[in-house]
Amino acid sequence: MPEMNPALANQFNTTLEKVKPTSILTFDRKVSAIPGIVKLTVGEPDFAVPEVGKQAAIAAIENDDSHYAPGTGSQALRQAISHFMADRYQLDYDPNSEIAVTIGATEAIFTSLFSLINPGDEVLIPTPTFPLYATVATMVGGVPVSVELPAPDFVLTPDLLKQALADHPKAKALVLNYPGNPTGTTYTADQLKALAAVLKETKLVVIADEIYSELTYGVKHVSLASFLPGQTLILNGASKSGAMTGYRIGFIAGPAALMKKLIMVHSILITAPSDPAMAAAVPLFGSEAGKQATEEMRQAYQERRDFLTAAFTRLGFEVASPAGAFYLFVKLPASQGTDDVAFATKAAEEAAVAMVPGSFFGAGGAGYLRLSYATSMDKLHLAVDRLEKFLKEA
Ligand SMILES: Cc1ncc(COP(=O)(O)O)c(C=O)c1O
């Protein structure tokens, strides 16, 4: 095993001194070692890849679809994504100049921020939210600015946005994730229209992370691009709606003039996505069978959400019933104090139920826990039974 020459210890990019590994993964790794633990920590579907996707990937391999695709992704997948955006959200994106297939939404976040941010540029990030935005903004030399959203709805209002813009007039970008991780919050067309009216007066590029757009309950997802097409980059992908987290297929859609620079960065970074993975995503976005497969998963999530919402309310947690994604963001009962890290650690160690401390999602998250219901009903029942016993004994 080679040992690094000790003289190299300070040879790293100094920006990385500000970047920390994500607390969620560190916590998850720690609690995973607890025997028999029920994990409500992971943000990934427990479903198998839909059959149409699997068969398409197998066919791609057997047909020797094994060469560099265009940097923006295969023509077939960009066409399927264009169809998906029109069919579900009535949006018109040209597969030849306005869509790029990325390595998961993760690369889409990196590519967008890297393409926009100069050293010291501010990025407005409503919190609590997915921690990767702040991490990547920092990594590319920017300054993440948290816009703390008020409980219990965690919605960015035009007034909060105006205040953030007044405090940070030179901010370059806004990241808006909805349906939201960890809160499950979604936005109505009226709420989006009101935000768009404010944003239109600015030079902000909005990175709208809509990766959970297909997983909404009782409401239909509306894209911010319906009201702000000229300055919105939509991020989405197959990870959540297609249960394909390991296939690593995401995409960015936006106006051609913005996409041109992003596509340059993206192509330099990744060359092209993997052919079989792209083939699997074509029927997900482009066929009725793919749409149906997502719909079946959505219905299962809704059933789990309803069960978990009722159960946690009964256990004394304050639960907003989120209209999207597959998380509940619950407030600790008053009897349990406000230290979410201490509670989550104790619940993992003593009740063998793992939940993510809300403070890991930034300002506004302390005193909360995130529960992922992307796990089976049996496990959810077991988690609730264990927690009920734990709270009685606590
Ligand atoms: C809001 C949000 N955006 C992006 C991602 C990353 O998605 P992908 O696996 O497609 O990179 C996640 C994953 O948990 C997420 O919750």
The ligand as a MOL file (V3000), in Angstrom:
LIG
                    3D

  0  0  0     0  0            999 V3000
M  V30 BEGIN CTAB
M  V30 COUNTS 16 16 0 0 0
M  V30 BEGIN ATOM
M  V30 1 C -33.4960 17.2520 -3.5450 0
M  V30 2 C -32.5370 16.3010 -4.1400 0
M  V30 3 N -31.8510 16.6460 -5.2390 0
M  V30 4 C -30.9810 15.8230 -5.8020 0
M  V30 5 C -30.7310 14.5680 -5.2800 0
M  V30 6 C -29.7350 13.6880 -5.9410 0
M  V30 7 O -30.3260 12.9490 -6.9490 0
M  V30 8 P -29.5070 11.9260 -7.8560 0
M  V30 9 O -29.4540 10.6320 -7.1280 0
M  V30 10 O -30.2860 11.8400 -9.1240 0
M  V30 11 O -28.1470 12.4820 -8.0610 0
M  V30 12 C -31.4140 14.1500 -4.1280 0
M  V30 13 C -31.1460 12.8270 -3.5390 0
M  V30 14 O -31.5060 12.5130 -2.4330 0
M  V30 15 C -32.3520 15.0400 -3.5400 0
M  V30 16 O -33.0340 14.7110 -2.4570 0
M  V30 END ATOM
M  V30 BEGIN BOND
M  V30 1 1 1 2
M  V30 2 1 2 3
M  V30 3 2 2 15
M  V30 4 2 3 4
M  V30 5 1 4 5
M  V30 6 1 5 6
M  V30 7 2 5 12
M  V30 8 1 6 7
M  V30 9 1 7 8
M  V30 10 2 8 9
M  V30 11 1 8 10
M  V30 12 1 8 11
M  V30 13 1 12 13
M  V30 14 1 12 15
M  V30 15 2 13 14
M  V30 16 1 15 16
M  V30 END BOND
M  V30 END CTAB
M  END
